[in-house]
């Protein structure tokens, strides 16, 4: 079928706009990557703006990986918190969503309203801090897991997905004698892989990028996540004291260390996303249509 002139103009405008948006998104990250592998003298000669490195150097990465023992520990803390937090969050979110997806649940609407209200009204930072302190969770790793272990918004998405599954599946399994737990674990969850991947990725990004809660509740650098170390490097334009003490040589210029640290911290999410992109798109489509 032959396209008209108006259709060609429309397609051309779409490609132009999408290309501009893509450049706006990609260029900042590309700049960070280029600066992290560019010698400091070349960076100065370019007046602080460079898109293609004239020389390639891994000086900043070598310094962080060789001298940054605190960075290693912070990276391990972040991985542990993210893995434990995502597992707990998925458990709490899916069980709550499955229960609220059951139309025969007594008081279902009121319980759901209670969850939804927490999306709009919160107790605030100070009451939450006092609660955490009274529970004895300050300066512990568990507080960084528990503080973000449930999202009412993601629970509603999961509930909507459960409601989209055929009711006959659960009814037939129940007639065959399957318990509610077995129906949930062996029938509902395997069919919910797109939604589980979607909310799991959202929880993972939340845990991985969190630094504010660590800033509030953790004062021991040995328990700090990598994002808090990165925040300190960027905000103070210097390395944390522990990193400076561990360094046996004069550290490289801070701008390069900042950029290299950003790449190191962001790399796991960038590598992981292409493998879950298909399920992520499916889950978001379900939430947008059914919600």
Secondary structure, DSSP 8 states (H G I E B T S, - for coil): ----HHHHHHHHHHHHHHHHHHHHHHHHHHHHHHHHTS-HHHHHHTTT--SS-SS---HHHHHHHHH-HHHHHHHHHHHHHHHHHHHHHHHHHHHHHHHHH-TTSTTHHHHHHHHHHTTT----HHHHHHHHHHTT-TT-HHHHHHTTS--HHHHHHHHHHHHHS-HHHHHHHHHTT--HHHHIIIIIHHHTHHHHHHHHHHHHHHHHH--HHHHHH---GGG--HHHHHHHHHHHTS--HHHHHH-SS----HHHHHHHHHHHHHHHHHHHHHHHHHHHHHHHHHHHHH-
